[in-house]
Every structure is written in structure tokens, then in C-alpha cells.
Amino acid sequence: MKQALLIIDAQQELMDGNEKDKEVYNKERLLNNINSVIEKANQVDAGVIFIRDLDVAEGKGKGFEVHSRIVKPKRAKYFNKKATSAFYGTPLLEYLKKEGVSHLVVMGCKTEHCIDTGVRMATVSGFDVTLVGDGHSTTDSDVLTAGQIISHHNKILHGHYNVDHFSVVRDTNEDLFNPIHNNYR
């Protein structure tokens, strides 16, 4: 089974915040967890894919780039997107199918937007997905704290299915590249 680590919108300005937006909740832990999972991906020869949102920092400069504290493997692939979905209007799906990937491990920002959409679109597109429960983040909304948003999404996306394909939520310290989806079929 081929696998890939999909890191969505882990961009400098989105994570650090700017004059109008706060930094993401638990940023330091998130950065450490992303690096830890990249190391795990490298150990099992899983692909590493970064998705960058063109809305972040107007799609240019240091703020647009993957966060400077994230280790970027030389073999990593990069795709830019204009929509909430990493799959919409990008060659991501075509690339994953061409590479024979069947399991995606997902991390990044923001939980209720691009992470939620990415997990759901991946299952619809024929992938089993492991969402890293302590590997995604957001900021407070007018209604919920960032912690509540993350907890809610970890709950609703664990066991989410589209007939044959499931998403499960596991933490960084687990064996993320040893999928447990068959336990839910």
C-alpha cells in the first residue's frame, strides 16, 4: 500500500497570524507534531505533500511559504490551491492516483475549513484517511474556541465514511503509517 502525508496550509502567515488574525491554537505543539510525522513518513518512504493556499499572504513572499520551522524533505511535492478543498482545481487527485496512493495521513490548518474539507473529499475520492488529531489547528471563532473546534472535528471525523473509505483520528505518537481502517469496515 502506498501512502502519503498531506500537510494542508501550514503556511507562515496563517500559522503565525498577522495584524488582523491571531496565530493558530497550540502553534508550537503543532509545528513539533508536523515535524515528527514528517520524520515518520520519511522512515516508511511515504510521500510528503504540501498544499499552499493562494489566499494566504496574497500568494507570495515569506508569509505564503510553508512555515520556516517545518522540515521540508527534498522529495516533497507542492500544490497550490484557490479553494477550501486541496482537490478542487489542483492536480492533487491525479497525482495521488498516478502514484498509487491509497492511504493519506492529513495534518495542517485550519480545522473547520481546509482540514475538514480535505478529509471528506479524500474519502469521497477513494482514499482511506488518517487525520492526526493533535496535528491540525485553527483560531477561535465567534461561537467556539479553537480547542472546541478541534475536539468537535476529531469526534465527527473519526469513523467518517463514504461506503468503502474511512477516516480515523489518531495522535502523533501512534503508528500513523500502519492504517487501522479495516477495523471499521
Rosetta constraint file for C-alpha pairs under 8 A:
AtomPair CA 1 CA 100 HARMONIC 7.97 0.50
AtomPair CA 1 CA 101 HARMONIC 7.03 0.50
AtomPair CA 1 CA 102 HARMONIC 6.44 0.50
AtomPair CA 1 CA 103 HARMONIC 7.48 0.50
AtomPair CA 2 CA 46 HARMONIC 6.95 0.50
AtomPair CA 2 CA 99 HARMONIC 7.76 0.50
AtomPair CA 2 CA 100 HARMONIC 6.08 0.50
AtomPair CA 2 CA 101 HARMONIC 4.52 0.50
AtomPair CA 2 CA 102 HARMONIC 5.88 0.50
AtomPair CA 2 CA 103 HARMONIC 6.70 0.50
AtomPair CA 3 CA 46 HARMONIC 5.09 0.50
AtomPair CA 3 CA 47 HARMONIC 6.46 0.50
AtomPair CA 3 CA 101 HARMONIC 5.17 0.50
AtomPair CA 3 CA 102 HARMONIC 6.13 0.50
AtomPair CA 3 CA 103 HARMONIC 4.81 0.50
AtomPair CA 3 CA 104 HARMONIC 5.80 0.50
AtomPair CA 3 CA 105 HARMONIC 7.69 0.50
AtomPair CA 3 CA 177 HARMONIC 7.41 0.50
AtomPair CA 4 CA 41 HARMONIC 7.52 0.50
AtomPair CA 4 CA 46 HARMONIC 4.93 0.50
AtomPair CA 4 CA 47 HARMONIC 4.29 0.50
AtomPair CA 4 CA 48 HARMONIC 5.71 0.50
AtomPair CA 4 CA 49 HARMONIC 7.10 0.50
AtomPair CA 4 CA 101 HARMONIC 6.69 0.50
AtomPair CA 4 CA 103 HARMONIC 6.59 0.50
AtomPair CA 4 CA 104 HARMONIC 5.09 0.50
AtomPair CA 4 CA 105 HARMONIC 6.29 0.50
AtomPair CA 5 CA 38 HARMONIC 7.43 0.50
AtomPair CA 5 CA 41 HARMONIC 6.70 0.50
AtomPair CA 5 CA 46 HARMONIC 6.77 0.50
AtomPair CA 5 CA 47 HARMONIC 5.99 0.50
AtomPair CA 5 CA 48 HARMONIC 4.79 0.50
AtomPair CA 5 CA 49 HARMONIC 6.03 0.50
AtomPair CA 5 CA 104 HARMONIC 5.83 0.50
AtomPair CA 5 CA 105 HARMONIC 4.73 0.50
AtomPair CA 5 CA 106 HARMONIC 6.04 0.50
AtomPair CA 5 CA 107 HARMONIC 7.82 0.50
AtomPair CA 6 CA 48 HARMONIC 6.27 0.50
AtomPair CA 6 CA 49 HARMONIC 4.94 0.50
AtomPair CA 6 CA 50 HARMONIC 6.12 0.50
AtomPair CA 6 CA 51 HARMONIC 7.38 0.50
AtomPair CA 6 CA 104 HARMONIC 6.54 0.50
AtomPair CA 6 CA 105 HARMONIC 5.94 0.50
AtomPair CA 6 CA 106 HARMONIC 4.86 0.50
AtomPair CA 6 CA 107 HARMONIC 6.40 0.50
AtomPair CA 7 CA 48 HARMONIC 7.65 0.50
AtomPair CA 7 CA 49 HARMONIC 6.11 0.50
AtomPair CA 7 CA 50 HARMONIC 4.90 0.50
AtomPair CA 7 CA 51 HARMONIC 6.15 0.50
AtomPair CA 7 CA 106 HARMONIC 5.96 0.50
AtomPair CA 7 CA 107 HARMONIC 4.90 0.50
AtomPair CA 7 CA 108 HARMONIC 5.23 0.50
AtomPair CA 8 CA 50 HARMONIC 6.02 0.50
AtomPair CA 8 CA 51 HARMONIC 4.71 0.50
AtomPair CA 8 CA 52 HARMONIC 6.61 0.50
AtomPair CA 8 CA 86 HARMONIC 7.55 0.50
AtomPair CA 8 CA 106 HARMONIC 7.47 0.50
AtomPair CA 8 CA 107 HARMONIC 6.21 0.50
AtomPair CA 8 CA 108 HARMONIC 4.65 0.50
AtomPair CA 8 CA 109 HARMONIC 6.03 0.50
AtomPair CA 8 CA 114 HARMONIC 7.17 0.50
AtomPair CA 8 CA 115 HARMONIC 6.96 0.50
AtomPair CA 9 CA 14 HARMONIC 7.45 0.50
AtomPair CA 9 CA 50 HARMONIC 7.46 0.50
AtomPair CA 9 CA 51 HARMONIC 5.63 0.50
AtomPair CA 9 CA 52 HARMONIC 4.94 0.50
AtomPair CA 9 CA 53 HARMONIC 5.90 0.50
AtomPair CA 9 CA 66 HARMONIC 7.49 0.50
AtomPair CA 9 CA 108 HARMONIC 5.83 0.50
AtomPair CA 9 CA 109 HARMONIC 5.37 0.50
AtomPair CA 9 CA 110 HARMONIC 7.43 0.50
AtomPair CA 9 CA 114 HARMONIC 7.81 0.50
AtomPair CA 10 CA 14 HARMONIC 7.09 0.50
AtomPair CA 10 CA 15 HARMONIC 6.48 0.50
AtomPair CA 10 CA 50 HARMONIC 7.89 0.50
AtomPair CA 10 CA 51 HARMONIC 7.87 0.50
AtomPair CA 10 CA 52 HARMONIC 7.40 0.50
AtomPair CA 10 CA 66 HARMONIC 5.60 0.50
AtomPair CA 10 CA 67 HARMONIC 6.07 0.50
AtomPair CA 10 CA 108 HARMONIC 5.23 0.50
AtomPair CA 10 CA 109 HARMONIC 5.95 0.50
AtomPair CA 11 CA 15 HARMONIC 6.00 0.50
AtomPair CA 11 CA 52 HARMONIC 6.87 0.50
AtomPair CA 11 CA 56 HARMONIC 7.55 0.50
AtomPair CA 11 CA 63 HARMONIC 6.65 0.50
AtomPair CA 11 CA 64 HARMONIC 5.83 0.50
AtomPair CA 11 CA 65 HARMONIC 5.39 0.50
AtomPair CA 11 CA 66 HARMONIC 4.20 0.50
AtomPair CA 11 CA 67 HARMONIC 4.79 0.50
AtomPair CA 12 CA 16 HARMONIC 5.90 0.50
AtomPair CA 12 CA 62 HARMONIC 6.90 0.50
AtomPair CA 12 CA 63 HARMONIC 4.75 0.50
AtomPair CA 12 CA 64 HARMONIC 6.28 0.50
AtomPair CA 12 CA 65 HARMONIC 6.02 0.50
AtomPair CA 12 CA 66 HARMONIC 5.84 0.50
AtomPair CA 12 CA 67 HARMONIC 4.14 0.50
AtomPair CA 12 CA 68 HARMONIC 6.75 0.50
AtomPair CA 13 CA 17 HARMONIC 5.28 0.50
AtomPair CA 13 CA 18 HARMONIC 6.38 0.50
AtomPair CA 13 CA 56 HARMONIC 6.76 0.50
AtomPair CA 13 CA 57 HARMONIC 6.48 0.50
AtomPair CA 13 CA 62 HARMONIC 7.95 0.50
AtomPair CA 13 CA 63 HARMONIC 4.40 0.50
AtomPair CA 13 CA 64 HARMONIC 6.53 0.50
AtomPair CA 13 CA 67 HARMONIC 7.92 0.50
AtomPair CA 14 CA 18 HARMONIC 7.79 0.50
AtomPair CA 14 CA 23 HARMONIC 7.07 0.50
AtomPair CA 14 CA 24 HARMONIC 7.51 0.50
AtomPair CA 14 CA 56 HARMONIC 6.42 0.50
AtomPair CA 14 CA 63 HARMONIC 7.57 0.50
AtomPair CA 14 CA 109 HARMONIC 7.93 0.50
AtomPair CA 15 CA 23 HARMONIC 5.29 0.50
AtomPair CA 15 CA 24 HARMONIC 5.28 0.50
AtomPair CA 15 CA 27 HARMONIC 6.81 0.50
AtomPair CA 15 CA 67 HARMONIC 7.50 0.50
AtomPair CA 15 CA 109 HARMONIC 7.72 0.50
AtomPair CA 16 CA 22 HARMONIC 7.16 0.50
AtomPair CA 16 CA 23 HARMONIC 4.38 0.50
AtomPair CA 16 CA 24 HARMONIC 6.75 0.50
AtomPair CA 16 CA 27 HARMONIC 7.76 0.50
AtomPair CA 17 CA 21 HARMONIC 5.05 0.50
AtomPair CA 17 CA 22 HARMONIC 4.59 0.50
AtomPair CA 17 CA 23 HARMONIC 4.07 0.50
AtomPair CA 17 CA 24 HARMONIC 7.10 0.50
AtomPair CA 18 CA 22 HARMONIC 6.50 0.50
AtomPair CA 18 CA 23 HARMONIC 7.54 0.50
AtomPair CA 22 CA 139 HARMONIC 6.84 0.50
AtomPair CA 23 CA 27 HARMONIC 7.05 0.50
AtomPair CA 23 CA 139 HARMONIC 7.06 0.50
AtomPair CA 24 CA 137 HARMONIC 6.07 0.50
AtomPair CA 24 CA 138 HARMONIC 5.02 0.50
AtomPair CA 24 CA 139 HARMONIC 5.06 0.50
AtomPair CA 25 CA 137 HARMONIC 5.94 0.50
AtomPair CA 25 CA 138 HARMONIC 5.85 0.50
AtomPair CA 25 CA 139 HARMONIC 5.74 0.50
AtomPair CA 25 CA 146 HARMONIC 6.20 0.50
AtomPair CA 25 CA 147 HARMONIC 7.36 0.50
AtomPair CA 26 CA 30 HARMONIC 6.18 0.50
AtomPair CA 26 CA 137 HARMONIC 7.37 0.50
AtomPair CA 27 CA 31 HARMONIC 6.13 0.50
AtomPair CA 27 CA 137 HARMONIC 7.68 0.50
AtomPair CA 28 CA 32 HARMONIC 6.29 0.50
AtomPair CA 29 CA 33 HARMONIC 6.03 0.50
AtomPair CA 30 CA 34 HARMONIC 6.07 0.50
AtomPair CA 30 CA 134 HARMONIC 7.06 0.50
AtomPair CA 30 CA 135 HARMONIC 5.60 0.50
AtomPair CA 30 CA 136 HARMONIC 6.73 0.50
AtomPair CA 30 CA 137 HARMONIC 7.29 0.50
AtomPair CA 31 CA 35 HARMONIC 6.33 0.50
AtomPair CA 31 CA 69 HARMONIC 7.03 0.50
AtomPair CA 31 CA 70 HARMONIC 6.51 0.50
AtomPair CA 32 CA 36 HARMONIC 6.15 0.50
AtomPair CA 33 CA 37 HARMONIC 6.16 0.50
AtomPair CA 33 CA 134 HARMONIC 7.36 0.50
AtomPair CA 33 CA 135 HARMONIC 6.00 0.50
AtomPair CA 33 CA 172 HARMONIC 6.24 0.50
AtomPair CA 34 CA 38 HARMONIC 6.15 0.50
AtomPair CA 34 CA 70 HARMONIC 7.12 0.50
AtomPair CA 34 CA 107 HARMONIC 7.16 0.50
AtomPair CA 34 CA 108 HARMONIC 7.87 0.50
AtomPair CA 34 CA 135 HARMONIC 6.39 0.50
AtomPair CA 35 CA 39 HARMONIC 6.28 0.50
AtomPair CA 35 CA 70 HARMONIC 5.94 0.50
AtomPair CA 35 CA 71 HARMONIC 6.06 0.50
AtomPair CA 36 CA 40 HARMONIC 6.46 0.50
AtomPair CA 36 CA 172 HARMONIC 7.39 0.50
AtomPair CA 37 CA 41 HARMONIC 6.09 0.50
AtomPair CA 37 CA 172 HARMONIC 6.57 0.50
AtomPair CA 38 CA 42 HARMONIC 6.20 0.50
AtomPair CA 38 CA 48 HARMONIC 7.22 0.50
AtomPair CA 38 CA 71 HARMONIC 7.50 0.50
AtomPair CA 39 CA 43 HARMONIC 6.31 0.50
AtomPair CA 40 CA 44 HARMONIC 6.57 0.50
AtomPair CA 40 CA 177 HARMONIC 7.80 0.50
AtomPair CA 41 CA 45 HARMONIC 5.94 0.50
AtomPair CA 41 CA 46 HARMONIC 4.88 0.50
AtomPair CA 41 CA 47 HARMONIC 6.95 0.50
AtomPair CA 41 CA 48 HARMONIC 7.14 0.50
AtomPair CA 41 CA 177 HARMONIC 7.36 0.50
AtomPair CA 42 CA 46 HARMONIC 6.11 0.50
AtomPair CA 42 CA 47 HARMONIC 7.74 0.50
AtomPair CA 44 CA 177 HARMONIC 7.51 0.50
AtomPair CA 47 CA 75 HARMONIC 7.89 0.50
AtomPair CA 47 CA 76 HARMONIC 6.89 0.50
AtomPair CA 48 CA 73 HARMONIC 7.54 0.50
AtomPair CA 48 CA 75 HARMONIC 7.50 0.50
AtomPair CA 48 CA 76 HARMONIC 4.93 0.50
AtomPair CA 48 CA 77 HARMONIC 6.45 0.50
AtomPair CA 49 CA 76 HARMONIC 5.58 0.50
AtomPair CA 49 CA 77 HARMONIC 4.76 0.50
AtomPair CA 49 CA 78 HARMONIC 5.82 0.50
AtomPair CA 49 CA 79 HARMONIC 7.64 0.50
AtomPair CA 50 CA 66 HARMONIC 7.64 0.50
AtomPair CA 50 CA 76 HARMONIC 7.22 0.50
AtomPair CA 50 CA 77 HARMONIC 6.21 0.50
AtomPair CA 50 CA 78 HARMONIC 4.85 0.50
AtomPair CA 50 CA 79 HARMONIC 6.41 0.50
AtomPair CA 51 CA 78 HARMONIC 5.90 0.50
AtomPair CA 51 CA 79 HARMONIC 4.98 0.50
AtomPair CA 51 CA 80 HARMONIC 5.71 0.50
AtomPair CA 51 CA 81 HARMONIC 7.05 0.50
AtomPair CA 51 CA 86 HARMONIC 6.67 0.50
AtomPair CA 52 CA 56 HARMONIC 7.98 0.50
AtomPair CA 52 CA 64 HARMONIC 7.36 0.50
AtomPair CA 52 CA 65 HARMONIC 7.41 0.50
AtomPair CA 52 CA 66 HARMONIC 7.31 0.50
AtomPair CA 52 CA 78 HARMONIC 7.40 0.50
AtomPair CA 52 CA 79 HARMONIC 6.30 0.50
AtomPair CA 52 CA 80 HARMONIC 4.73 0.50
AtomPair CA 52 CA 81 HARMONIC 6.20 0.50
AtomPair CA 53 CA 59 HARMONIC 7.15 0.50
AtomPair CA 53 CA 64 HARMONIC 7.73 0.50
AtomPair CA 53 CA 80 HARMONIC 5.83 0.50
AtomPair CA 53 CA 81 HARMONIC 5.09 0.50
AtomPair CA 53 CA 82 HARMONIC 6.07 0.50
AtomPair CA 53 CA 83 HARMONIC 7.59 0.50
AtomPair CA 54 CA 58 HARMONIC 6.21 0.50
AtomPair CA 54 CA 59 HARMONIC 4.21 0.50
AtomPair CA 54 CA 60 HARMONIC 7.87 0.50
AtomPair CA 54 CA 64 HARMONIC 7.41 0.50
AtomPair CA 54 CA 80 HARMONIC 6.39 0.50
AtomPair CA 54 CA 81 HARMONIC 5.95 0.50
AtomPair CA 54 CA 82 HARMONIC 5.53 0.50
AtomPair CA 55 CA 59 HARMONIC 5.76 0.50
AtomPair CA 55 CA 82 HARMONIC 6.89 0.50
AtomPair CA 56 CA 63 HARMONIC 7.10 0.50
AtomPair CA 56 CA 64 HARMONIC 5.52 0.50
AtomPair CA 57 CA 61 HARMONIC 7.18 0.50
AtomPair CA 57 CA 63 HARMONIC 5.31 0.50
AtomPair CA 57 CA 64 HARMONIC 5.14 0.50
AtomPair CA 58 CA 64 HARMONIC 7.29 0.50
AtomPair CA 59 CA 64 HARMONIC 5.43 0.50
AtomPair CA 60 CA 64 HARMONIC 5.20 0.50
AtomPair CA 60 CA 65 HARMONIC 7.61 0.50
AtomPair CA 61 CA 65 HARMONIC 6.86 0.50
AtomPair CA 63 CA 67 HARMONIC 7.96 0.50
AtomPair CA 66 CA 70 HARMONIC 7.11 0.50
AtomPair CA 72 CA 76 HARMONIC 6.68 0.50
AtomPair CA 79 CA 90 HARMONIC 6.97 0.50
AtomPair CA 79 CA 91 HARMONIC 7.58 0.50
AtomPair CA 79 CA 92 HARMONIC 7.00 0.50
AtomPair CA 80 CA 90 HARMONIC 7.09 0.50
AtomPair CA 81 CA 85 HARMONIC 7.61 0.50
AtomPair CA 81 CA 86 HARMONIC 6.09 0.50
AtomPair CA 81 CA 88 HARMONIC 7.44 0.50
AtomPair CA 81 CA 89 HARMONIC 6.93 0.50
AtomPair CA 81 CA 90 HARMONIC 6.24 0.50
AtomPair CA 82 CA 89 HARMONIC 7.49 0.50
AtomPair CA 83 CA 88 HARMONIC 6.52 0.50
AtomPair CA 83 CA 89 HARMONIC 7.72 0.50
AtomPair CA 84 CA 88 HARMONIC 7.89 0.50
AtomPair CA 84 CA 113 HARMONIC 6.36 0.50
AtomPair CA 84 CA 114 HARMONIC 5.01 0.50
AtomPair CA 84 CA 117 HARMONIC 6.76 0.50
AtomPair CA 85 CA 114 HARMONIC 5.92 0.50
AtomPair CA 85 CA 117 HARMONIC 5.62 0.50
AtomPair CA 85 CA 118 HARMONIC 5.58 0.50
AtomPair CA 85 CA 121 HARMONIC 7.40 0.50
AtomPair CA 86 CA 90 HARMONIC 6.89 0.50
AtomPair CA 86 CA 92 HARMONIC 7.14 0.50
AtomPair CA 86 CA 114 HARMONIC 7.34 0.50
AtomPair CA 86 CA 118 HARMONIC 6.02 0.50
AtomPair CA 87 CA 91 HARMONIC 7.32 0.50
AtomPair CA 87 CA 92 HARMONIC 5.75 0.50
AtomPair CA 87 CA 93 HARMONIC 6.06 0.50
AtomPair CA 87 CA 118 HARMONIC 7.36 0.50
AtomPair CA 87 CA 121 HARMONIC 7.21 0.50
AtomPair CA 91 CA 95 HARMONIC 6.07 0.50
AtomPair CA 92 CA 96 HARMONIC 6.15 0.50
AtomPair CA 93 CA 97 HARMONIC 6.18 0.50
AtomPair CA 93 CA 125 HARMONIC 7.77 0.50
AtomPair CA 94 CA 98 HARMONIC 6.05 0.50
AtomPair CA 95 CA 99 HARMONIC 6.16 0.50
AtomPair CA 96 CA 100 HARMONIC 6.19 0.50
AtomPair CA 96 CA 101 HARMONIC 5.35 0.50
AtomPair CA 97 CA 101 HARMONIC 6.06 0.50
AtomPair CA 101 CA 127 HARMONIC 7.83 0.50
AtomPair CA 102 CA 126 HARMONIC 7.47 0.50
AtomPair CA 102 CA 127 HARMONIC 5.13 0.50
AtomPair CA 102 CA 128 HARMONIC 6.36 0.50
AtomPair CA 103 CA 127 HARMONIC 5.59 0.50
AtomPair CA 103 CA 128 HARMONIC 4.86 0.50
AtomPair CA 103 CA 129 HARMONIC 5.74 0.50
AtomPair CA 103 CA 130 HARMONIC 7.60 0.50
AtomPair CA 103 CA 179 HARMONIC 7.67 0.50
AtomPair CA 104 CA 122 HARMONIC 7.99 0.50
AtomPair CA 104 CA 127 HARMONIC 6.73 0.50
AtomPair CA 104 CA 128 HARMONIC 6.34 0.50
AtomPair CA 104 CA 129 HARMONIC 4.82 0.50
AtomPair CA 104 CA 130 HARMONIC 6.19 0.50
AtomPair CA 105 CA 129 HARMONIC 5.82 0.50
AtomPair CA 105 CA 130 HARMONIC 4.66 0.50
AtomPair CA 105 CA 131 HARMONIC 5.85 0.50
AtomPair CA 105 CA 132 HARMONIC 6.97 0.50
AtomPair CA 105 CA 176 HARMONIC 7.20 0.50
AtomPair CA 105 CA 177 HARMONIC 7.57 0.50
AtomPair CA 106 CA 115 HARMONIC 7.64 0.50
AtomPair CA 106 CA 119 HARMONIC 7.33 0.50
AtomPair CA 106 CA 129 HARMONIC 7.09 0.50
AtomPair CA 106 CA 130 HARMONIC 6.17 0.50
AtomPair CA 106 CA 131 HARMONIC 4.86 0.50
AtomPair CA 106 CA 132 HARMONIC 6.13 0.50
AtomPair CA 106 CA 135 HARMONIC 7.97 0.50
AtomPair CA 107 CA 115 HARMONIC 7.27 0.50
AtomPair CA 107 CA 131 HARMONIC 6.49 0.50
AtomPair CA 107 CA 132 HARMONIC 5.82 0.50
AtomPair CA 107 CA 135 HARMONIC 5.05 0.50
AtomPair CA 107 CA 136 HARMONIC 5.19 0.50
AtomPair CA 108 CA 115 HARMONIC 6.80 0.50
AtomPair CA 108 CA 135 HARMONIC 6.34 0.50
AtomPair CA 108 CA 136 HARMONIC 4.61 0.50
AtomPair CA 108 CA 137 HARMONIC 6.63 0.50
AtomPair CA 109 CA 113 HARMONIC 7.89 0.50
AtomPair CA 109 CA 114 HARMONIC 6.62 0.50
AtomPair CA 109 CA 115 HARMONIC 6.18 0.50
AtomPair CA 109 CA 136 HARMONIC 5.55 0.50
AtomPair CA 109 CA 137 HARMONIC 5.31 0.50
AtomPair CA 109 CA 138 HARMONIC 6.04 0.50
AtomPair CA 110 CA 114 HARMONIC 5.73 0.50
AtomPair CA 110 CA 115 HARMONIC 5.96 0.50
AtomPair CA 110 CA 136 HARMONIC 6.89 0.50
AtomPair CA 110 CA 137 HARMONIC 5.53 0.50
AtomPair CA 110 CA 138 HARMONIC 4.59 0.50
AtomPair CA 110 CA 139 HARMONIC 7.75 0.50
AtomPair CA 111 CA 115 HARMONIC 4.87 0.50
AtomPair CA 111 CA 116 HARMONIC 5.99 0.50
AtomPair CA 111 CA 136 HARMONIC 5.99 0.50
AtomPair CA 111 CA 137 HARMONIC 5.39 0.50
AtomPair CA 111 CA 138 HARMONIC 5.48 0.50
AtomPair CA 111 CA 149 HARMONIC 7.22 0.50
AtomPair CA 111 CA 150 HARMONIC 6.28 0.50
AtomPair CA 111 CA 153 HARMONIC 7.25 0.50
AtomPair CA 112 CA 116 HARMONIC 5.46 0.50
AtomPair CA 112 CA 117 HARMONIC 7.88 0.50
AtomPair CA 112 CA 138 HARMONIC 7.49 0.50
AtomPair CA 112 CA 149 HARMONIC 6.91 0.50
AtomPair CA 112 CA 150 HARMONIC 7.79 0.50
AtomPair CA 112 CA 153 HARMONIC 7.22 0.50
AtomPair CA 113 CA 117 HARMONIC 6.17 0.50
AtomPair CA 114 CA 118 HARMONIC 5.75 0.50
AtomPair CA 115 CA 119 HARMONIC 6.15 0.50
AtomPair CA 115 CA 136 HARMONIC 7.46 0.50
AtomPair CA 116 CA 120 HARMONIC 6.31 0.50
AtomPair CA 116 CA 153 HARMONIC 7.33 0.50
AtomPair CA 116 CA 157 HARMONIC 7.84 0.50
AtomPair CA 117 CA 121 HARMONIC 5.94 0.50
AtomPair CA 118 CA 122 HARMONIC 5.97 0.50
AtomPair CA 119 CA 123 HARMONIC 6.49 0.50
AtomPair CA 119 CA 129 HARMONIC 6.62 0.50
AtomPair CA 119 CA 131 HARMONIC 7.33 0.50
AtomPair CA 119 CA 157 HARMONIC 7.87 0.50
AtomPair CA 119 CA 167 HARMONIC 7.07 0.50
AtomPair CA 120 CA 124 HARMONIC 6.34 0.50
AtomPair CA 120 CA 160 HARMONIC 7.97 0.50
AtomPair CA 121 CA 125 HARMONIC 6.00 0.50
AtomPair CA 122 CA 126 HARMONIC 6.44 0.50
AtomPair CA 122 CA 127 HARMONIC 5.45 0.50
AtomPair CA 122 CA 128 HARMONIC 7.43 0.50
AtomPair CA 122 CA 129 HARMONIC 7.01 0.50
AtomPair CA 123 CA 127 HARMONIC 4.95 0.50
AtomPair CA 123 CA 128 HARMONIC 5.99 0.50
AtomPair CA 123 CA 129 HARMONIC 6.74 0.50
AtomPair CA 123 CA 161 HARMONIC 6.81 0.50
AtomPair CA 123 CA 162 HARMONIC 5.99 0.50
AtomPair CA 123 CA 165 HARMONIC 5.30 0.50
AtomPair CA 123 CA 166 HARMONIC 6.15 0.50
AtomPair CA 123 CA 167 HARMONIC 7.00 0.50
AtomPair CA 124 CA 162 HARMONIC 5.86 0.50
AtomPair CA 124 CA 165 HARMONIC 7.45 0.50
AtomPair CA 126 CA 164 HARMONIC 7.65 0.50
AtomPair CA 126 CA 165 HARMONIC 6.11 0.50
AtomPair CA 127 CA 165 HARMONIC 5.90 0.50
AtomPair CA 127 CA 166 HARMONIC 7.61 0.50
AtomPair CA 128 CA 165 HARMONIC 5.03 0.50
AtomPair CA 128 CA 166 HARMONIC 5.09 0.50
AtomPair CA 128 CA 167 HARMONIC 5.92 0.50
AtomPair CA 128 CA 181 HARMONIC 6.99 0.50
AtomPair CA 129 CA 165 HARMONIC 7.83 0.50
AtomPair CA 129 CA 166 HARMONIC 6.21 0.50
AtomPair CA 129 CA 167 HARMONIC 4.45 0.50
AtomPair CA 129 CA 168 HARMONIC 6.42 0.50
AtomPair CA 130 CA 167 HARMONIC 5.55 0.50
AtomPair CA 130 CA 168 HARMONIC 4.99 0.50
AtomPair CA 130 CA 169 HARMONIC 5.69 0.50
AtomPair CA 130 CA 170 HARMONIC 6.76 0.50
AtomPair CA 130 CA 176 HARMONIC 7.11 0.50
AtomPair CA 130 CA 179 HARMONIC 7.51 0.50
AtomPair CA 131 CA 135 HARMONIC 7.74 0.50
AtomPair CA 131 CA 167 HARMONIC 6.85 0.50
AtomPair CA 131 CA 168 HARMONIC 6.13 0.50
AtomPair CA 131 CA 169 HARMONIC 4.78 0.50
AtomPair CA 131 CA 170 HARMONIC 6.41 0.50
AtomPair CA 132 CA 136 HARMONIC 6.90 0.50
AtomPair CA 132 CA 169 HARMONIC 5.82 0.50
AtomPair CA 132 CA 170 HARMONIC 5.23 0.50
AtomPair CA 132 CA 171 HARMONIC 5.23 0.50
AtomPair CA 132 CA 172 HARMONIC 6.21 0.50
AtomPair CA 132 CA 176 HARMONIC 7.95 0.50
AtomPair CA 133 CA 150 HARMONIC 7.98 0.50
AtomPair CA 133 CA 154 HARMONIC 5.97 0.50
AtomPair CA 133 CA 169 HARMONIC 5.46 0.50
AtomPair CA 133 CA 170 HARMONIC 5.44 0.50
AtomPair CA 133 CA 171 HARMONIC 5.08 0.50
AtomPair CA 133 CA 172 HARMONIC 7.52 0.50
AtomPair CA 134 CA 170 HARMONIC 7.95 0.50
AtomPair CA 134 CA 171 HARMONIC 5.55 0.50
AtomPair CA 134 CA 172 HARMONIC 6.46 0.50
AtomPair CA 135 CA 171 HARMONIC 7.42 0.50
AtomPair CA 135 CA 172 HARMONIC 6.96 0.50
AtomPair CA 136 CA 150 HARMONIC 7.53 0.50
AtomPair CA 137 CA 146 HARMONIC 7.27 0.50
AtomPair CA 137 CA 150 HARMONIC 6.58 0.50
AtomPair CA 138 CA 146 HARMONIC 5.62 0.50
AtomPair CA 138 CA 149 HARMONIC 7.78 0.50
AtomPair CA 138 CA 150 HARMONIC 7.50 0.50
AtomPair CA 139 CA 145 HARMONIC 7.22 0.50
AtomPair CA 139 CA 146 HARMONIC 4.88 0.50
AtomPair CA 140 CA 144 HARMONIC 6.07 0.50
AtomPair CA 140 CA 145 HARMONIC 4.37 0.50
AtomPair CA 140 CA 146 HARMONIC 4.36 0.50
AtomPair CA 140 CA 147 HARMONIC 7.90 0.50
AtomPair CA 140 CA 149 HARMONIC 7.97 0.50
AtomPair CA 141 CA 145 HARMONIC 6.18 0.50
AtomPair CA 141 CA 146 HARMONIC 7.06 0.50
AtomPair CA 144 CA 148 HARMONIC 5.97 0.50
AtomPair CA 144 CA 149 HARMONIC 6.34 0.50
AtomPair CA 145 CA 149 HARMONIC 6.32 0.50
AtomPair CA 146 CA 150 HARMONIC 6.18 0.50
AtomPair CA 147 CA 151 HARMONIC 6.15 0.50
AtomPair CA 148 CA 152 HARMONIC 5.96 0.50
AtomPair CA 149 CA 153 HARMONIC 6.23 0.50
AtomPair CA 150 CA 154 HARMONIC 6.12 0.50
AtomPair CA 151 CA 155 HARMONIC 6.23 0.50
AtomPair CA 152 CA 156 HARMONIC 6.28 0.50
AtomPair CA 153 CA 157 HARMONIC 5.73 0.50
AtomPair CA 154 CA 158 HARMONIC 6.04 0.50
AtomPair CA 154 CA 169 HARMONIC 6.25 0.50
AtomPair CA 156 CA 160 HARMONIC 6.86 0.50
AtomPair CA 157 CA 167 HARMONIC 6.32 0.50
AtomPair CA 157 CA 168 HARMONIC 6.76 0.50
AtomPair CA 157 CA 169 HARMONIC 7.03 0.50
AtomPair CA 158 CA 167 HARMONIC 5.84 0.50
AtomPair CA 158 CA 168 HARMONIC 4.39 0.50
AtomPair CA 158 CA 169 HARMONIC 5.04 0.50
AtomPair CA 159 CA 166 HARMONIC 6.09 0.50
AtomPair CA 159 CA 167 HARMONIC 5.51 0.50
AtomPair CA 159 CA 168 HARMONIC 5.33 0.50
AtomPair CA 159 CA 169 HARMONIC 7.90 0.50
AtomPair CA 159 CA 184 HARMONIC 7.10 0.50
AtomPair CA 160 CA 166 HARMONIC 5.67 0.50
AtomPair CA 160 CA 167 HARMONIC 5.32 0.50
AtomPair CA 160 CA 168 HARMONIC 7.23 0.50
AtomPair CA 161 CA 165 HARMONIC 5.60 0.50
AtomPair CA 161 CA 166 HARMONIC 4.33 0.50
AtomPair CA 161 CA 167 HARMONIC 6.37 0.50
AtomPair CA 162 CA 166 HARMONIC 6.55 0.50
AtomPair CA 164 CA 185 HARMONIC 7.66 0.50
AtomPair CA 166 CA 181 HARMONIC 6.35 0.50
AtomPair CA 166 CA 184 HARMONIC 7.69 0.50
AtomPair CA 167 CA 181 HARMONIC 7.45 0.50
AtomPair CA 168 CA 180 HARMONIC 7.89 0.50
AtomPair CA 168 CA 181 HARMONIC 7.00 0.50
AtomPair CA 170 CA 174 HARMONIC 6.57 0.50
AtomPair CA 170 CA 176 HARMONIC 7.02 0.50
AtomPair CA 171 CA 176 HARMONIC 7.78 0.50
AtomPair CA 172 CA 176 HARMONIC 7.22 0.50
AtomPair CA 175 CA 179 HARMONIC 7.95 0.50
AtomPair CA 180 CA 184 HARMONIC 7.76 0.50
AtomPair CA 181 CA 185 HARMONIC 6.92 0.50
